[in-house]
């Protein structure tokens, strides 16, 4: 118990920084885990082509944001948002999410008319990656964005939201610690706990049966899954068992109990597994 309280105190000490920075779906560990799962489950020829593309990472001219490995590439789109003005103002910020109100109906077209959302960008960059006629640097960018965005769309709060920036405006606690927002809990704290405690480990070679079970659907289906988790699990758990459809501006405090944390860990693990294996399948199809 003493160790748990010490850990929670450390988390609380980081809360201000967490609230002050833009959310990154799954955080660095989550994105890197998605990429590592994909690498363990792609075909040898796909792995070779990925390595060949990554050897051109110097052409990106982003020395502060590395893409030397697929795991590095998985965090590159978040890195450039904060460190490279060329990308900060290139409309890429909206590519990381696809807002779907949990108190409304699921309608991807209405919320992404201009193509500047995560679902449209996954499909777009998959096509670019598969086009052997394009310049290598463009295909490398496509590889990087596909790797990152497949992770993003599997983070429930990058799709489901309640006019609160994907729960970034929802203040909540984490166990006994306070000062977080609900989005940051799912991005970082909860994901890190789920990944590090997973047994068997998430990064491994999966069986054919596991792949068949976890790699179903296309981009729209993956987004719908995230929206349903937000609607049916996350928001009700944070707001006393019901959707906060009548929440008023400023009344955005929620609770995230230890019971809710424990119940969410299997969901997080499954979403990261699905992201990694679905990414592997996508890369095999685009490069194989």
RODO-2510 file (C-alpha; in nm, 4 decimals, decimal comma):
residues 288
     n   res          X          Y          Z
     1     x     0,0000     0,0000     0,0000
     2     x     0,2862     0,2354     0,0853
     3     x     0,4431     0,1691    -0,2567
     4     x     0,1092     0,2363    -0,4254
     5     x     0,0680     0,5685    -0,2477
     6     x     0,4233     0,6708    -0,3407
     7     x     0,3518     0,5904    -0,7034
     8     x     0,0272     0,7872    -0,6969
     9     x     0,2043     1,0827    -0,5395
    10     x     0,4582     1,0795    -0,8213
    11     x     0,1745     1,0677    -1,0721
    12     x     0,0113     1,3666    -0,9080
    13     x     0,3386     1,5557    -0,9313
    14     x     0,3337     1,5083    -1,3071
    15     x    -0,0295     1,6088    -1,3449
    16     x     0,0330     1,9752    -1,4205
    17     x     0,2645     1,8900    -1,7079
    18     x     0,0191     1,6332    -1,8362
    19     x    -0,2652     1,8846    -1,8413
    20     x    -0,0551     2,1516    -2,0067
    21     x     0,0560     1,9523    -2,3114
    22     x    -0,1423     1,8167    -2,6066
    23     x    -0,2564     1,4583    -2,5620
    24     x    -0,0742     1,1907    -2,7539
    25     x    -0,2772     0,8749    -2,8077
    26     x    -0,1307     0,5900    -2,6043
    27     x     0,1719     0,8039    -2,5257
    28     x     0,5191     0,6980    -2,6405
    29     x     0,5086     0,3538    -2,4785
    30     x     0,1717     0,2691    -2,6306
    31     x     0,2697     0,3754    -2,9818
    32     x     0,6039     0,1977    -2,9621
    33     x     0,4299    -0,1168    -2,8404
    34     x     0,1895    -0,1084    -3,1356
    35     x     0,4861    -0,0821    -3,3742
    36     x     0,6762    -0,3589    -3,1952
    37     x     0,3771    -0,5952    -3,2182
    38     x     0,3520    -0,5207    -3,5903
    39     x     0,7228    -0,5922    -3,6445
    40     x     0,6923    -0,9277    -3,4705
    41     x     0,4066    -1,0312    -3,6986
    42     x     0,4885    -0,9029    -4,0482
    43     x     0,6345    -1,1088    -4,3301
    44     x     1,0126    -1,1072    -4,3868
    45     x     0,9807    -0,9230    -4,7179
    46     x     0,7683    -0,6541    -4,5532
    47     x     1,0279    -0,6137    -4,2791
    48     x     1,3007    -0,5710    -4,5409
    49     x     1,1055    -0,3044    -4,7268
    50     x     1,0343    -0,1163    -4,4050
    51     x     1,4044    -0,1191    -4,3206
    52     x     1,4865     0,0125    -4,6686
    53     x     1,2420     0,3010    -4,6296
    54     x     1,3655     0,3901    -4,2817
    55     x     1,7209     0,4211    -4,4113
    56     x     1,5998     0,7422    -4,5776
    57     x     1,4882     0,9027    -4,2509
    58     x     1,7551     1,1720    -4,2902
    59     x     1,5551     1,3096    -4,5834
    60     x     1,2808     1,4090    -4,3406
    61     x     1,5177     1,6733    -4,2018
    62     x     1,3788     1,6446    -3,8505
    63     x     1,6917     1,5943    -3,6364
    64     x     1,4995     1,6319    -3,3107
    65     x     1,2470     1,3666    -3,4120
    66     x     1,4034     1,0365    -3,5105
    67     x     1,2550     0,7711    -3,7388
    68     x     1,5446     0,5264    -3,7423
    69     x     1,3250     0,2346    -3,6369
    70     x     0,9552     0,1614    -3,6753
    71     x     0,9166     0,2175    -3,3019
    72     x     1,0755     0,5624    -3,3411
    73     x     0,8540     0,6289    -3,6426
    74     x     0,5475     0,5479    -3,4315
    75     x     0,6128     0,8540    -3,2129
    76     x     0,7451     1,0862    -3,4867
    77     x     0,4062     1,2475    -3,5729
    78     x     0,3609     1,3548    -3,2101
    79     x     0,7196     1,4753    -3,1857
    80     x     0,6980     1,7031    -3,4898
    81     x     0,3790     1,8689    -3,3633
    82     x     0,5786     2,0250    -3,0818
    83     x     0,9246     2,0696    -3,2328
    84     x     0,8955     2,1492    -3,6013
    85     x     0,6997     2,4499    -3,7248
    86     x     0,6850     2,3154    -4,0790
    87     x     0,4582     2,0395    -3,9560
    88     x     0,2860     2,2314    -3,6774
    89     x     0,1165     2,4512    -3,9351
    90     x     0,0591     2,1793    -4,1967
    91     x    -0,2879     2,0798    -4,0705
    92     x    -0,1541     1,7515    -3,9325
    93     x    -0,2903     1,8074    -3,5796
    94     x    -0,6440     1,7147    -3,6833
    95     x    -0,5165     1,3970    -3,8476
    96     x    -0,4772     1,2303    -3,5071
    97     x    -0,8458     1,2003    -3,4191
    98     x    -1,1970     1,1725    -3,5607
    99     x    -1,4452     1,3161    -3,3133
   100     x    -1,7753     1,1321    -3,2802
   101     x    -2,0093     1,2562    -3,0030
   102     x    -2,1004     0,9731    -2,7681
   103     x    -2,4433     1,1313    -2,7197
   104     x    -2,5074     1,1311    -3,0939
   105     x    -2,4985     0,8831    -3,3792
   106     x    -2,1889     0,7357    -3,5390
   107     x    -2,1419     0,9165    -3,8707
   108     x    -1,7871     0,9386    -4,0010
   109     x    -1,8691     1,1438    -4,3105
   110     x    -2,0348     1,4288    -4,1217
   111     x    -1,7403     1,4779    -3,8892
   112     x    -1,4692     1,4530    -4,1591
   113     x    -1,5884     1,6312    -4,4708
   114     x    -1,2429     1,7645    -4,5649
   115     x    -1,0416     1,4462    -4,5060
   116     x    -0,8452     1,6003    -4,2180
   117     x    -0,9137     1,3271    -3,9645
   118     x    -0,7476     1,0056    -3,8566
   119     x    -0,9672     0,7592    -4,0472
   120     x    -0,9270     0,9387    -4,3801
   121     x    -0,5541     0,9789    -4,3264
   122     x    -0,5033     0,6086    -4,2511
   123     x    -0,6632     0,5176    -4,5836
   124     x    -0,4819     0,7950    -4,7712
   125     x    -0,1391     0,7057    -4,6367
   126     x    -0,1929     0,3354    -4,6943
   127     x    -0,2488     0,4150    -5,0628
   128     x     0,0621     0,6332    -5,0753
   129     x     0,2726     0,3658    -4,9079
   130     x     0,1640     0,1066    -5,1635
   131     x     0,2440     0,3306    -5,4621
   132     x     0,5894     0,2214    -5,5839
   133     x     0,6004     0,5137    -5,8293
   134     x     0,6164     0,7754    -5,5559
   135     x     0,9398     0,9241    -5,4257
   136     x     1,0927     0,7264    -5,1408
   137     x     1,0644     1,0177    -4,8981
   138     x     0,6883     1,0417    -4,9573
   139     x     0,6431     0,6690    -4,9033
   140     x     0,8494     0,6934    -4,5842
   141     x     0,6204     0,9683    -4,4559
   142     x     0,3231     0,7479    -4,5415
   143     x     0,4757     0,4550    -4,3512
   144     x     0,5291     0,6765    -4,0474
   145     x     0,1791     0,8225    -4,0528
   146     x     0,0104     0,4835    -4,1040
   147     x     0,2070     0,3381    -3,8116
   148     x     0,1071     0,6231    -3,5819
   149     x    -0,2519     0,6736    -3,6942
   150     x    -0,3499     0,3073    -3,6676
   151     x    -0,2481     0,3412    -3,3033
   152     x    -0,4446     0,6643    -3,2676
   153     x    -0,7730     0,5297    -3,4017
   154     x    -0,7603     0,2426    -3,1498
   155     x    -0,7432     0,4851    -2,8557
   156     x    -1,1154     0,5192    -2,7755
   157     x    -1,1010     0,8874    -2,6825
   158     x    -0,9507     0,9766    -3,0198
   159     x    -1,2916     0,8941    -3,1642
   160     x    -1,5600     0,9066    -2,8943
   161     x    -1,6026     1,2408    -2,7173
   162     x    -1,8621     1,4693    -2,5615
   163     x    -1,7737     1,8127    -2,7027
   164     x    -1,4827     1,8130    -2,4586
   165     x    -1,1859     1,7580    -2,6919
   166     x    -1,1892     1,3841    -2,6443
   167     x    -1,2179     1,4203    -2,2643
   168     x    -0,9147     1,6515    -2,2490
   169     x    -1,1415     1,9000    -2,0685
   170     x    -1,2685     1,6399    -1,8227
   171     x    -1,0836     1,6725    -1,4934
   172     x    -1,0507     1,3443    -1,3093
   173     x    -0,8490     1,1511    -1,0572
   174     x    -0,6538     0,8312    -1,1063
   175     x    -0,7121     0,6051    -0,8100
   176     x    -0,6318     0,8250    -0,5122
   177     x    -0,4299     1,0809    -0,7101
   178     x    -0,5934     1,3941    -0,8506
   179     x    -0,5242     1,6609    -1,1086
   180     x    -0,5445     1,4619    -1,4316
   181     x    -0,7751     1,4778    -1,7283
   182     x    -0,9612     1,1724    -1,8501
   183     x    -0,7876     1,1675    -2,1879
   184     x    -0,4401     1,1740    -2,0333
   185     x    -0,5330     0,8841    -1,8059
   186     x    -0,6133     0,6660    -2,1081
   187     x    -0,3181     0,7945    -2,3117
   188     x    -0,0511     0,7360    -2,0548
   189     x    -0,1133     0,6124    -1,7028
   190     x    -0,3657     0,3421    -1,7830
   191     x    -0,1861     0,2305    -2,0999
   192     x     0,1488     0,2015    -1,9233
   193     x    -0,0038    -0,0017    -1,6410
   194     x    -0,1798    -0,2345    -1,8846
   195     x     0,1232    -0,2855    -2,1096
   196     x     0,3770    -0,3491    -1,8355
   197     x     0,1508    -0,5921    -1,6464
   198     x     0,0317    -0,7913    -1,9501
   199     x     0,0772    -1,1672    -1,9228
   200     x     0,1641    -1,3002    -2,1742
   201     x     0,3477    -0,9897    -2,2962
   202     x     0,1803    -0,7939    -2,5729
   203     x     0,4905    -0,7896    -2,7942
   204     x     0,5213    -1,1437    -2,9278
   205     x     0,4469    -1,3608    -3,2282
   206     x     0,0724    -1,4265    -3,2348
   207     x    -0,0907    -1,7468    -3,3519
   208     x    -0,2956    -1,7693    -3,6701
   209     x    -0,6093    -1,8059    -3,4580
   210     x    -0,5291    -1,4926    -3,2580
   211     x    -0,4599    -1,2952    -3,5739
   212     x    -0,7867    -1,4062    -3,7314
   213     x    -0,9763    -1,2992    -3,4195
   214     x    -0,8034    -0,9637    -3,3688
   215     x    -0,7500    -0,8319    -3,7226
   216     x    -1,1113    -0,8040    -3,8349
   217     x    -1,2622    -0,4998    -4,0033
   218     x    -1,1391    -0,1899    -4,1813
   219     x    -1,0693     0,1660    -4,0702
   220     x    -1,4347     0,2603    -4,0193
   221     x    -1,4931    -0,0509    -3,8100
   222     x    -1,1949     0,0301    -3,5900
   223     x    -1,3259     0,3824    -3,5347
   224     x    -1,6706     0,2488    -3,4502
   225     x    -1,5176     0,0127    -3,1924
   226     x    -1,3412     0,3056    -3,0239
   227     x    -1,6596     0,5132    -3,0243
   228     x    -1,8570     0,2281    -2,8669
   229     x    -1,5961     0,1815    -2,5934
   230     x    -1,6104     0,5537    -2,5166
   231     x    -1,9913     0,5522    -2,5161
   232     x    -2,0478     0,2258    -2,3299
   233     x    -1,7483     0,2087    -2,0940
   234     x    -1,5345     0,5184    -2,0464
   235     x    -1,7874     0,7995    -2,0062
   236     x    -2,0338     0,5960    -1,7966
   237     x    -1,7510     0,4804    -1,5679
   238     x    -1,6408     0,8405    -1,5215
   239     x    -1,9906     0,9796    -1,4644
   240     x    -2,1558     0,7400    -1,2233
   241     x    -2,2839     0,4811    -1,4690
   242     x    -2,4510     0,7012    -1,7294
   243     x    -2,3628     0,9145    -2,0283
   244     x    -2,3090     1,2830    -1,9409
   245     x    -2,5326     1,4066    -2,2203
   246     x    -2,6676     1,6906    -2,0071
   247     x    -2,3340     1,8005    -1,8635
   248     x    -2,3041     2,1787    -1,8570
   249     x    -2,0040     2,3866    -1,9606
   250     x    -1,7631     2,3990    -1,6701
   251     x    -1,9202     2,0989    -1,4958
   252     x    -1,6612     1,8597    -1,6287
   253     x    -1,5264     1,6808    -1,3238
   254     x    -1,5345     1,3036    -1,3254
   255     x    -1,4075     1,0153    -1,1143
   256     x    -1,1875     0,7267    -1,2200
   257     x    -1,1772     0,4757    -0,9385
   258     x    -0,9421     0,1844    -0,8820
   259     x    -1,2278    -0,0476    -0,9814
   260     x    -1,2670     0,1393    -1,3104
   261     x    -0,8932     0,1176    -1,3692
   262     x    -0,8853    -0,2580    -1,3145
   263     x    -1,1884    -0,3099    -1,5383
   264     x    -1,0283    -0,1035    -1,8151
   265     x    -0,6921    -0,2821    -1,8314
   266     x    -0,8147    -0,5755    -2,0463
   267     x    -0,9773    -0,3274    -2,2848
   268     x    -0,6535    -0,1315    -2,3213
   269     x    -0,4527    -0,4484    -2,3800
   270     x    -0,6935    -0,5662    -2,6480
   271     x    -0,6956    -0,2308    -2,8278
   272     x    -0,3155    -0,2246    -2,8430
   273     x    -0,3056    -0,5861    -2,9633
   274     x    -0,5628    -0,5087    -3,2298
   275     x    -0,3721    -0,1986    -3,3394
   276     x    -0,0432    -0,3855    -3,3690
   277     x    -0,1810    -0,6851    -3,5567
   278     x    -0,4035    -0,4766    -3,7834
   279     x    -0,1051    -0,2565    -3,8626
   280     x     0,0984    -0,5674    -3,9473
   281     x    -0,1712    -0,6852    -4,1850
   282     x    -0,1949    -0,3412    -4,3464
   283     x     0,1818    -0,3226    -4,3955
   284     x     0,1918    -0,6711    -4,5477
   285     x    -0,0818    -0,5735    -4,7917
   286     x     0,0815    -0,2420    -4,8863
   287     x     0,4388    -0,3705    -4,9132
   288     x     0,4082    -0,7454    -4,9624
***
